[in-house]
């Protein structure tokens, strides 16, 4: 390479470095859009979670006619390897994200194998129970009359108890829409923990919960109107989380990161902001911590 060519390469490299540094600075301050995509390309969102290479336990699926959902809903009960339908173990309700259903936890996240891995690593055994909450209901009562919360409380929990699962102390886990739904359900059902102590939520885990501080910022269709948004808030309901252990995790490059961090601070919850975006890869990476947290609480 000639000296001229070498100098040209050096100048080009320096210019690219400077431009790159300026670009990253702009992204970090929110000036340049597409931060998550660029961070992902640069490997700055952290590694995707890898589904553990362990045996999956039994998955028992079925359906029931739901008055709350106004339709037939499917459900799955997931056991750790070595346990089955006769096991009288505690349960964690799993609330899927937007566009999902009761199969998403296994098909998209491999949660059945993560459950086995959690138990094998020393977490006391528990089951996971996931149910169809509607593709975009955001897990709360809608103007149509559809009420996923009623379905969880009045239909799904009794069904799980009839199957022999221990629902006296149960947990909730959700991601995205389901993360918001799990938090909201706990916040709104504090009174039931007082009048029905034999069946109560003791822990909730949220991954990248879909949280908005302003109605104008909410995803279209997430709420019926401004009143629905205001009555379905989780902010300002600290008393609703009394006696419930809370863990909230969210990726740094997730659009919900700031709101999730604010709610975690408000509630004094554990968890944190880690490298990651609003992706199944991030949720898989955080599942071991979430399942360990929930399993310890519901079996304590």
C-alpha distance (Angstrom), angle and dihedral (degrees) to the residues before:
residue distance angle dihedral
X1 . . .
X2 3.80 . .
X3 3.83 120.8 .
X4 3.81 88.6 -111.6
X5 3.77 92.7 52.8
X6 3.80 90.8 45.8
X7 3.80 91.6 52.2
X8 3.80 90.1 48.2
X9 3.82 91.1 53.1
X10 3.80 91.2 48.0
X11 3.80 92.4 50.1
X12 3.80 90.7 46.9
X13 3.77 91.6 49.8
X14 3.79 93.0 48.7
X15 3.80 91.5 47.8
X16 3.78 91.0 49.6
X17 3.79 91.0 49.1
X18 3.79 92.2 50.5
X19 3.79 92.4 45.6
X20 3.78 90.3 46.5
X21 3.80 92.0 50.9
X22 3.78 91.1 49.1
X23 3.79 90.3 47.5
X24 3.81 93.3 51.2
X25 3.81 90.2 47.3
X26 3.79 89.4 51.9
X27 3.76 91.7 49.2
X28 3.79 92.9 49.1
X29 3.79 91.1 53.9
X30 3.78 93.0 46.4
X31 3.81 94.6 -113.6
X32 3.80 95.0 118.9
X33 3.83 117.9 53.5
X34 3.78 122.7 -133.3
X35 3.80 95.8 50.1
X36 3.80 93.8 149.9
X37 3.81 93.0 50.5
X38 3.80 92.4 49.1
X39 3.80 93.0 45.1
X40 3.78 89.5 49.9
X41 3.82 91.1 51.2
X42 3.81 89.8 49.6
X43 3.79 93.0 47.2
X44 3.80 92.3 -113.6
X45 3.80 97.4 126.8
X46 3.79 93.7 70.3
X47 3.79 129.6 -115.2
X48 3.77 123.5 -51.8
X49 3.76 115.1 -107.7
X50 3.81 114.0 -102.0
X51 3.79 117.8 -138.6
X52 3.83 107.2 -116.4
X53 3.79 117.8 -105.2
X54 3.80 94.5 -123.7
X55 3.80 132.9 114.1
X56 3.78 116.7 -81.9
X57 3.77 115.4 -126.3
X58 3.81 125.0 -131.6
X59 3.79 119.2 -63.0
X60 3.80 114.7 -155.5
X61 3.81 113.4 -164.3
X62 3.77 133.4 -174.8
X63 3.79 143.7 137.3
X64 3.78 140.6 -122.8
X65 3.79 138.9 -169.2
X66 3.77 106.3 -101.4
X67 3.78 121.7 -153.2
X68 3.80 89.5 -171.5
X69 3.80 94.5 53.1
X70 3.81 94.5 34.7
X71 3.80 90.3 -133.6
X72 3.79 145.3 61.9
X73 3.78 110.5 -72.5
X74 3.78 129.9 -162.9
X75 3.76 125.0 -139.8
X76 3.79 140.6 -178.5
X77 3.79 131.8 -155.7
X78 3.80 112.4 -154.1
X79 3.80 121.1 -158.7
X80 3.79 128.3 -169.1
X81 3.79 116.8 -110.0
X82 3.78 110.0 -79.2
X83 3.79 94.5 32.4
X84 3.78 131.8 83.7
X85 3.80 146.6 174.2
X86 3.81 92.6 -58.2
X87 3.80 92.7 58.2
X88 3.81 112.7 110.8
X89 3.79 95.9 -149.9
X90 3.82 132.5 140.6
X91 3.77 120.7 -90.9
X92 3.80 139.4 -139.9
X93 3.81 118.1 -153.8
X94 3.81 112.1 -134.0
X95 3.80 117.9 -150.2
X96 3.80 115.5 -161.3
X97 3.79 127.8 -139.7
X98 3.77 129.4 -106.8
X99 3.79 113.4 -55.7
X100 3.80 92.4 15.2
X101 3.78 136.0 109.7
X102 3.79 139.4 -164.6
X103 3.81 91.8 -65.1
X104 3.81 95.2 56.3
X105 3.80 96.5 84.4
X106 3.80 91.3 61.2
X107 3.80 100.8 30.8
X108 3.80 97.8 43.7
X109 3.80 103.3 27.7
X110 3.81 106.3 22.7
X111 3.78 88.1 -130.6
X112 3.81 92.7 162.2
X113 3.81 90.5 67.0
X114 3.78 92.9 41.7
X115 3.81 87.6 55.2
X116 3.79 92.1 53.1
X117 3.81 90.3 47.3
X118 3.81 91.1 51.2
X119 3.79 92.2 52.7
X120 3.79 92.5 44.0
X121 3.81 89.3 53.4
X122 3.79 91.7 57.0
X123 3.81 107.2 -85.8
X124 3.83 109.5 136.1
X125 3.81 111.2 -104.3
X126 3.79 119.9 -89.2
X127 3.79 137.2 155.7
X128 3.79 132.7 -121.1
X129 3.80 121.5 -136.8
X130 3.78 121.3 -166.6
X131 3.80 128.0 -177.3
X132 3.80 139.6 -179.5
X133 3.79 107.2 -89.9
X134 3.81 96.8 173.3
X135 3.79 127.0 -86.8
X136 3.80 95.9 -96.1
X137 3.82 108.6 3.7
X138 3.80 92.5 113.9
X139 3.79 85.8 -138.3
X140 3.81 97.3 -82.8
X141 3.79 137.1 101.9
X142 3.80 111.9 -76.8
X143 3.80 133.5 -157.7
X144 3.81 88.3 -104.5
X145 3.80 89.0 67.0
X146 3.79 93.0 -109.5
X147 3.81 108.8 139.5
X148 3.83 118.5 -177.3
X149 3.81 90.0 177.5
X150 3.79 91.4 59.9
X151 3.78 88.7 48.5
X152 3.82 92.1 53.3
X153 3.79 94.9 46.8
X154 3.78 104.6 34.9
X155 3.79 101.7 29.8
X156 3.80 115.1 18.3
X157 3.80 100.6 42.5
X158 3.83 92.1 49.2
X159 3.81 89.2 48.1
X160 3.80 90.5 53.2
X161 3.80 91.0 48.4
X162 3.80 90.1 51.8
X163 3.80 88.1 53.9
X164 3.79 89.0 58.9
X165 3.79 100.2 -102.6
X166 3.79 118.6 140.8
X167 3.81 106.5 -113.0
X168 3.80 96.3 167.6
X169 3.82 89.7 100.4
X170 3.76 113.1 18.2
X171 3.78 136.2 164.0
X172 3.79 137.7 -146.1
X173 3.79 129.6 -138.2
X174 3.79 127.5 -177.9
X175 3.78 142.6 158.2
X176 3.80 129.1 -144.4
X177 3.84 106.3 -28.6
X178 3.79 87.8 8.1
X179 3.80 92.1 50.0
X180 3.80 89.5 56.4
X181 3.80 90.2 44.0
X182 3.80 93.0 52.4
X183 3.80 92.0 50.7
X184 3.81 93.1 45.5
X185 3.79 93.0 48.4
X186 3.80 91.4 54.7
X187 3.81 92.4 45.2
X188 3.80 93.9 51.3
X189 3.80 97.7 42.0
X190 3.78 99.9 56.5
X191 3.82 90.4 113.6
X192 3.80 90.9 57.4
X193 3.79 90.3 57.3
X194 3.80 86.9 58.4
X195 3.81 99.5 46.1
X196 3.79 97.0 34.3
X197 3.82 106.3 37.6
X198 3.80 92.5 159.2
X199 3.81 89.4 73.1
X200 3.77 117.1 34.3
X201 3.77 143.0 145.0
X202 3.79 111.8 -113.9
X203 3.81 101.2 173.3
X204 3.80 140.6 23.2
X205 3.78 130.0 -168.7
X206 3.81 123.3 -165.5
X207 3.79 126.9 -169.3
X208 3.81 115.2 -163.6
X209 3.81 92.6 -23.8
X210 3.80 114.0 -153.5
X211 3.81 98.8 -116.6
X212 3.78 129.7 163.7
X213 3.79 128.3 -176.6
X214 3.83 93.5 -161.6
X215 3.79 130.3 44.9
X216 3.81 90.2 -137.4
X217 3.81 90.6 62.5
X218 3.80 97.0 50.1
X219 3.78 121.9 111.1
X220 3.83 109.4 -97.2
X221 3.79 109.4 -97.7
X222 3.79 95.8 20.3
X223 3.81 89.2 107.1
X224 3.79 132.3 23.2
X225 3.79 94.0 -131.1
X226 3.79 142.7 -35.2
X227 3.81 92.8 -70.4
X228 3.80 90.7 53.1
X229 3.80 89.2 50.4
X230 3.79 92.7 50.9
X231 3.80 95.8 46.5
X232 3.81 90.8 46.0
X233 3.80 96.2 53.6
X234 3.80 121.6 126.3
X235 3.79 93.8 -164.6
X236 3.79 113.8 92.9
X237 3.82 93.8 25.0
X238 3.78 100.1 100.5
X239 3.81 92.2 138.0
X240 3.80 88.7 60.2
X241 3.78 90.1 65.1
X242 3.79 94.6 52.8
X243 3.81 112.1 137.3
X244 3.82 91.5 8.5
X245 3.81 122.3 112.4
X246 3.82 110.4 -133.8
X247 3.79 131.3 -161.4
X248 3.81 121.5 -178.7
X249 3.81 122.8 -177.9
X250 3.79 127.8 178.4
X251 3.79 135.6 168.7
X252 3.80 118.6 -109.8
X253 3.82 91.8 -123.3
X254 3.80 94.5 45.8
X255 3.82 115.1 114.8
X256 3.81 87.9 -131.3
X257 3.81 95.1 52.6
X258 3.81 97.6 103.2
X259 3.80 94.4 46.8
X260 3.80 92.3 44.8
X261 3.79 90.7 50.7
X262 3.79 91.1 48.9
X263 3.80 92.8 51.2
X264 3.79 92.0 46.6
X265 3.80 89.1 53.9
X266 3.81 92.4 46.0
X267 3.80 92.2 52.1
X268 3.80 96.9 38.1
X269 3.80 87.1 -124.3
X270 3.78 127.9 164.5
X271 3.80 124.7 -120.4
X272 3.76 125.3 71.6
X273 3.77 150.5 -154.0
X274 3.79 112.3 -66.3
X275 3.78 135.3 175.3
X276 3.78 105.5 -73.5
X277 3.78 149.1 87.2
X278 3.81 136.4 -127.2
X279 3.81 93.8 -67.7
X280 3.81 140.6 120.4
X281 3.81 87.4 -118.5
X282 3.80 90.5 63.4
X283 3.81 92.7 44.0
X284 3.80 90.8 51.7
X285 3.80 90.5 50.3
X286 3.79 91.1 54.0
X287 3.80 97.8 42.7
X288 3.84 95.4 89.4
X289 3.81 91.4 57.3
X290 3.80 93.1 43.5
X291 3.81 94.7 47.7
X292 3.81 92.2 46.8
X293 3.79 89.8 50.8
X294 3.81 94.8 47.6
X295 3.79 96.0 40.3
X296 3.78 92.2 53.0
X297 3.81 92.2 49.6
X298 3.82 99.5 46.6
X299 3.81 92.6 46.1
X300 3.80 95.8 43.3
